[in-house]
């Protein structure tokens, strides 16, 4: 994952996915890579997964403190969607 950073602004733009956060479509850079990274960390509880997702996504995206909980909810939903059908969610 560390070696998979965007090489240029154009590559970073291709890695933006939009998800609904607090009812607003929001672009998240490197979301799929962040989900894969957190999944490989083998976190055991939903709380650990939520914290890890926010921490990882925050590396590439600004997350306002006032809506951190809403981001965590949306990221967890995407994590579950992404992982369902591939492997069982912890």
N, C-alpha and C positions, 0 to 999 in steps of 0.2 A: 504494500500500500504506500509506503513512504516514497518509493521510486515511481509512483504513478501520479505524481503531481502534474498539473497542466504545464505544457512546455511554453505556451504563449497565451495571450488573451483570447484568441480565436478558439483554441482548444478548451479553455475554461468556459467559454460561452456554450460550447457543445455539451458541456457536462451539467448544465443547469436544468433542473426539473421543477415544475410547478406543483405545489400541493396547497391545499386549503388550510390556512392557519387562522383560527378565530373568524372563519367565514370569508377570509380574503385570500385570493390566489397569490401565492408568494413563491418567488424563485429561490431555490436552494441549490447552491453550487456543490458538486461532488457528493450528492445525496446517496447514490447507489454505492459508491466507494466507501462512504462512512458506514452505511448499513452493513456492508460486507465485513468491514474492519471490526465493528462491534460484535457481529455474529461470531467471528473467529476468536473473540476474547472469552467466550464461554461464560458469560455472566449468568448467574443463577436466578435472580429475581427480576421482576418487572421494574422495580425501583433501580436496581443496578443498571439495567439496560437503558432506562430513561436517562439516567445521569450520564452514562457513557455516550449515548447518542447526542445529547446536548453538548457535551464536552468536545466530541469529535466534529460535529457540524459547526461549532463555534470557531474552529480553526480556519474555516473557509468562508464563513458568513457572520454578519453582525446579528446578534440576538439581543434585543432590548430586555433588560431585567424585568420590566413591567409585564412582559408577555412570555417570559421564559416557560411558565407552566403550560400555556397554550401551544408553544413550540414543542415541548416535550410530549404533549398529548398527540399532536399531529405526527411527530417523528415516530412515536411508538406505533401509531396506526399504520404508517408506511412500512415500518419494520415488520409488523405482523403480516401485512399484505405481501411483502417481498419474500418473506420466509415461508409463508404457507404454500404448500405444494412442493417445496424444495426439501425442507427438513422440519421436524417438529420444533415449535418454539419452546424454549425452556420455561 
